[in-house]
Amino acid sequence: MMTPKSAPPLNTASLLREHGLRPNKKLGQNFLQDAAILDKIVDIANVQTTDTVLEIGPGLGSLTRHLALNAKEVIAVEIDKKIIPALRTSLSDYTNTKIIESDILDVAPAEIIHAPNYLVVANIPYYITSAILRHLLENNPRPSLMVLTIQKEVAKRICASKKLSLLALSVQIFGQPEIAGKIPAGAFYPPPKVDSAVIRISLYDEPLIPTALLDDFFKLAKAGFSQKRKTLRNSLAAGLGIPPTDAETLLTQARIDPRRRAETLDLDEWKNLTEIWTKKQFTDAASP
């Protein structure tokens, strides 16, 4: 593996002042500016000169510039229109970058990506991680790898092997996540209140739950986790709007104790439960 090419550091505070900007807390704007860590992220993603990289939330372009020096092209999708002029300034010398002013959730991958096996590199707020994953992975073309910078505690939950959260399930049905690096708060401007981590998600060719069943899976999982302190019997009943006796029957058919809680189920149990639920819905719809 070659050592990544490194871009000159940006003076984040100065660039913000120059354009009359302040970090947008609602968008989770904490700008990563440590050059060694930016190089490390490029290394974790193993960016090659033949790669197309999709960056979500480039901000001022610190990471974008490091990616551009190592990739064939970088497509950067930025939702904050106010920061675009500053981003264009910092990327003016990097001709293999393309800026798209939009919410990534409003952009179909096929509209902007024309290369198979592209990479996704992003520093994103954890609360939209699941939505971004579903959006990118349920549409074509799919990325082959995702490298995400998120809060350290959230990264630990995503990579957990036991007591899976809804977010962990949302990631692990698509690929195998691992914590590939840790980032102290001081590496950002302004520094967040918590440390961050870099997770590397090696994606499966197909999700562990068949694509046709994903909507039902997410519906069941969200219902199961909607009332974490309640048993699955009660949380599924409330979340799906069905009688508790029907929820108990569903769980029993899936060989799951109705008294268990959602976090205790593994991926195979969720898959089995989804298949039985989907079959029941199809049977009920077909009944006169």
N, C-alpha and C positions, 0 to 999 in steps of 0.2 A: 504493500500500500504506500503510495507516494505521499509526501508531506504536502498538505494543502497550501496553495498560494494565499498570501495574506494581503489584505487591503490596508492602506493607511487608516488610522483611527479617525472617527468623526468626533468633533467637539459638539456633543449633543446640546448642552446648555446654550452655547453660542448660536447654533443653527436655529434653535427654537426662538431665541430672542430676535434673531435677524428677520424671521418671518412672523413675528408677533404672535407666537404660539405658546400654549401651555399644555402639558400632558392631560389628556382626557381620561379622567378616572372611570367614567362609565364604560369606556372601551378598553379598560385595563391597560392603558398605555404606560408601561414601564420599559424604557428603551435599553436594551442590552448593548453595552459599549466596551466590554472587556475583550480586547483583540485575541488573547489566548483562548478564551472560551468560545469566541466566534469561530476560530480555527478548529477548535475541538468539535463543535457541532457539524461543521463541514466534513470533518474526519469520520465522525460517527455515522453520517449519512453516506460515507464513501462515495462522494460526488466525483464523477469522471467527466472527461471532456466530451463524451458522447451523450451525456445525460441532459434531459429536460427537467427542470425543477419548478414546481409550483410552490410559491411562498405565499402564505396567508397572513395578512397584517404586517407588511414590511416596515411600517412606521416611517422612520427617517432613512432607512436603507442600509443600516450598519451591516446586518447579516446578508442582505441582498448583494452587496458589493463583494463580499467574500465568496458567496455562491457563484457570482458571475465570473470571477477569475478562474473558477474550477470546472464550471459546467458549460455545456453547449449553449443553453439558453435558460433564462430565468423569467418566469411569468409571475408577476407580483400583483396580488389582488388586495386592494386597500379600500376599506369602507369609509374612512374619514376624509372627506373632500377637502377640508381645510389644510390637511398636511401634505396634500399632493404636490403643491409648488415646491416645498422644501425637499420632498422625496425626489422630484425631477432634478433639482439642483445637485443633490448628492450622487445621483446616478448618471449625470450628464456625460461622463467619460466611459460609461459601460454600455456599449452599443448592443450587447446581446441580452439586454433586459427589456421587458415590456410591462408597462403599468396598466392595470385595469381598475377603473374607479367603480367599485361595486361591492355589495355584500356577497361573499362567496356562496351563500345559500341561495342567492338569486341567479347564479351562473351555472349553466349546465357544463360539466367538464368537457363534453365534446365540442362546445363552442370555442373553447380557448386552448385545449390540449390536442395536439395532432401527432403525438408520439406515444407508442406503447411503453409500458414499464417505466413511466415517469416517477419521479420522487416528490414527496410532499415534505416541506420543511416549514415549521410554523412555531411562533411564540404566541400562544392563544390563551384567553381566559378559559378556565376549566369548565365553566358552566355551558359552553357551547361545543365542547369536545365531542360529545355523543352526536349532536346534530350534524357537525361537520363530517364525522366519520360516515354516518349513514348517507349523507348527501354524496360524498365522493365514492363510496364503495358500492352503492346500489345503482350507480350509473356507469356507463362506459365512456372513455376508457378508464380502467381502474389503475391506481398507482401500485407499484410493487413494494414500496417501502414508505413509511411515515416516520419522521423524526419531530417530536413535539416538545416544546419547552413549556412546562406547567408547574404549578405549586408542588413542592416536594411531597407533602402529605397526600395530595390527590394522586400523584404518581405512584405512591406506595399502594393506595387503594386500587388503582387500575391494574397493577401488577400482582395483586394478591392471589394466592392459590386456594385460600379458604375464606369463608365469609365474604362471598362476592357481592359487591354493591351493584346497583343498576348500571352505573358507569363502567365498572369492570366487565360486566356481562356484555355491554354494548361494544366494548373494544375486543374482548377475547373471542367473540364469535367470528370476528373478521381476521384476527391475526394474533401472533404471540408477542406480548409486550415485555420489555425489560428496561430497567433503569440503567442507562448507559453513562450517566454523568450527573454531578450535582453542581448547582450554581448558587453562590452566596448572594444575599440581597444587595450587597455593595457593588456587584457587577452591573447593576442597572441604574439608570437615571430616570426619574427619581427612584431611590431604593424602595422596594415593596416592604411590607411588614413581615414577610415570611421568605424563607429560602425557596429556591426552585430546583427542578430536576429535569434532565433530558431523558425522555423515553423513546426507545427505538421499537417500532412495531413492524415486525416482519409479517407481511400479509399472506394469507393462504390464497391459493388459486380460486377457491370458492369458499364462501362462509360456512361455518360448521352447521348452521341451520339453513336449509335450502332457501334460496331467494324468494320463492313463492310463499314461504311461511313466515318471512321476516315481519310483516305487518302484524300478524297474529302473535308472534313471539313478543314484540315490543308492547303490544296491548296487554298481554298477560303479565309481562315483567313489571310494567308500570303499575298495574293493578296490585300485583303482589307486594310491591315496595311502597304502595301509597299509604299504608298504615303499618310502619315497621314493627311496632310493639305488639301487633295483633297476630294471631295465627293465620296461616295461609287460607284456611277455611273462611275466616271472616274478612280478610283483606281482599281476597279475590271476589267474594260476594259483593262487597261494597264497590270495588273498583270496576267490576264488570256489570254491575246492576242485575245480579241474579240471586235467587234465594240461597241462603247458606247451605241448605241440603243439596242443591245442585252443585255448588262448589265442592262440597265434601265428596259427592259421587265422582266428580271429575278427578279429584286428587287420588281417590281410592283406585280408580281405573288406571291411573298413572303409577300406582304403587308408591305413593307419597303419603306419609302420615299427615292428615289434615291439621294436626296440632303443631306442625313445624312452622318456622318462619322463613320468609323469602331468602334471607341471606345464607341459609343452610343448604340450599339446593346447588348442585353442581351443573355444569353445562349439559351433560347427558340427560339429567332429570328435566331441565327446562326444555330440551329438545323433545323428549318424550311427551311432556305435558302439552307442548304446542301442537304436536301431531294429533293427539287425542282431541284437543279443543277444536282444531281445524276440521277434523273429520266429523265431529259432533255438529259444528255449524253447518257443514255441507249437508249432512243428513237431515237436520232440522229444516233447512231451506228447501230440500227436495220433497219433504213430507207434504201431503195434501192438507 
